[in-house]
């Protein structure tokens, strides 16, 4: 007997995942064209969101329950590495990125074809493809969670005024510099409520939160705002980084000042210190909490997967994989009627959690398998037995 899969078992071409009530449903589709491309090598943002990106992500783990979100801990190193990755930006000058596409579709990054790497395209080579669900459905979990870290990176960026207000800035931006207090992030005093959103929505939430405040952050010395949004900036809820540029208040960066002290041998040691450290402390706290919420939301939104499908007579065998839940339920349909269903406990000794299923369908024809996890995410697979 032959088994024909209408949905490719390994999801070699890509997947589409869309809302189904509060969960997600996984189906085959043609891969969406990436919204943008990057040519050239990696680049890194200045000190704060170069060095501190990783520190923010590590700190976020203090807000995440390991038992409730086991996948986020299992792939912790990959997520942290991704949070230091700048390639979510459309280009080196862009202050944001399309987190929605990085979650749902993919972003292809090309480089000059010096070594004829991978797939040639217009004289360029594909260095990598960023797409959380794309790699997840292909069961490349390490890359999927690293790409989730890229979403965290872009979200964290929006807690910085120059990103949220879309201000052109250099690596020497005084807010983004690495200061001594960054060695140990302090969340004390931060008790604001962060809403429960989809993982791709914290980027815009963080940006809006910053934009609501940015024009009111005033330099206590010259009484000028540190940063100013463009008067024609998009309204809240729209990505300001695709709008007109904002500016530094007074036309120059003045967030820090030079403070000098004499050392033991009478020589002066000078360093830059923030004029308003409380602003920076709050924004880093926002970045930490938004990162934690992004990761928890992502864990709840990733769907169960079906793999290793085969047929023996009329017996259907398949394997289920799950990132978070200890149990699942499946339903098998024929002509829109349920012919088999069951709740199943998963093997929690390895990751992802898994279980091999065997069901005697007792007939031929077309079937639909629906797999549903504890977060109401659903994966659907169609098959035909001749």
Rosetta blueprint (number, residue, H / E / L):
1 X L
2 X L
3 X E
4 X E
5 X E
6 X L
7 X L
8 X L
9 X L
10 X L
11 X L
12 X L
13 X L
14 X L
15 X E
16 X E
17 X E
18 X E
19 X E
20 X E
21 X L
22 X L
23 X E
24 X E
25 X E
26 X E
27 X E
28 X E
29 X L
30 X L
31 X L
32 X L
33 X L
34 X L
35 X L
36 X L
37 X L
38 X E
39 X E
40 X L
41 X L
42 X L
43 X L
44 X L
45 X L
46 X L
47 X L
48 X H
49 X H
50 X H
51 X H
52 X H
53 X H
54 X H
55 X H
56 X H
57 X H
58 X H
59 X H
60 X H
61 X H
62 X H
63 X H
64 X L
65 X L
66 X L
67 X L
68 X L
69 X L
70 X H
71 X H
72 X H
73 X H
74 X H
75 X L
76 X H
77 X H
78 X H
79 X H
80 X H
81 X H
82 X H
83 X L
84 X L
85 X L
86 X L
87 X L
88 X L
89 X L
90 X L
91 X L
92 X L
93 X L
94 X L
95 X L
96 X L
97 X L
98 X L
99 X H
100 X H
101 X H
102 X H
103 X H
104 X H
105 X L
106 X L
107 X E
108 X E
109 X E
110 X E
111 X E
112 X E
113 X L
114 X L
115 X L
116 X L
117 X L
118 X L
119 X L
120 X E
121 X E
122 X L
123 X L
124 X E
125 X E
126 X E
127 X E
128 X E
129 X E
130 X E
131 X L
132 X H
133 X H
134 X H
135 X H
136 X H
137 X H
138 X L
139 X L
140 X L
141 X H
142 X H
143 X H
144 X H
145 X H
146 X H
147 X H
148 X H
149 X H
150 X H
151 X H
152 X H
153 X H
154 X H
155 X H
156 X H
157 X H
158 X L
159 X L
160 X L
161 X H
162 X H
163 X H
164 X H
165 X L
166 X L
167 X L
168 X L
169 X L
170 X L
171 X L
172 X L
173 X L
174 X L
175 X L
176 X L
177 X L
178 X L
179 X L
180 X H
181 X H
182 X H
183 X H
184 X L
185 X L
186 X L
187 X L
188 X L
189 X L
190 X L
191 X L
192 X L
193 X L
194 X L
195 X L
196 X L
197 X L
198 X L
199 X H
200 X H
201 X H
202 X H
203 X H
204 X H
205 X H
206 X H
207 X H
208 X H
209 X H
210 X H
211 X H
212 X H
213 X H
214 X H
215 X L
216 X L
217 X L
218 X E
219 X L
220 X L
221 X L
222 X L
223 X L
224 X L
225 X E
226 X L
227 X E
228 X E
229 X L
230 X L
231 X L
232 X L
233 X L
234 X L
235 X L
236 X L
237 X L
238 X L
239 X L
240 X H
241 X H
242 X H
243 X L
244 X L
245 X L
246 X L
247 X E
248 X E
249 X H
250 X H
251 X H
252 X L
253 X L
254 X L
255 X L
256 X E
257 X E
258 X E
259 X E
260 X E
261 X E
262 X E
263 X L
264 X L
265 X L
266 X L
267 X L
268 X E
269 X E
270 X E
271 X E
272 X E
273 X E
274 X E
275 X L
276 X L
277 X H
278 X H
279 X H
280 X H
281 X H
282 X H
283 X H
284 X H
285 X H
286 X H
287 X H
288 X H
289 X H
290 X H
291 X H
292 X H
293 X H
294 X H
295 X H
296 X H
297 X H
298 X H
299 X H
300 X H
301 X H
302 X L
303 X L
304 X L
305 X E
306 X E
307 X E
308 X E
309 X E
310 X E
311 X E
312 X E
313 X L
314 X L
315 X E
316 X E
317 X E
318 X E
319 X E
320 X E
321 X E
322 X E
323 X L
324 X L
325 X L
326 X L
327 X E
328 X E
329 X E
330 X E
331 X E
332 X E
333 X E
334 X E
335 X L
336 X L
337 X E
338 X E
339 X E
340 X E
341 X E
342 X E
343 X E
344 X E
345 X E
346 X L
347 X E
348 X L
349 X L
350 X L
351 X L
352 X L
353 X E
354 X E
355 X E
356 X E
357 X E
358 X E
359 X E
360 X E
361 X L
362 X L
363 X L
364 X L
365 X E
366 X E
367 X E
368 X E
369 X E
370 X E
371 X E
372 X E
373 X L
374 X L
375 X L
376 X L
377 X L
378 X E
379 X E
380 X E
381 X E
382 X E
383 X E
384 X E
385 X E
386 X L
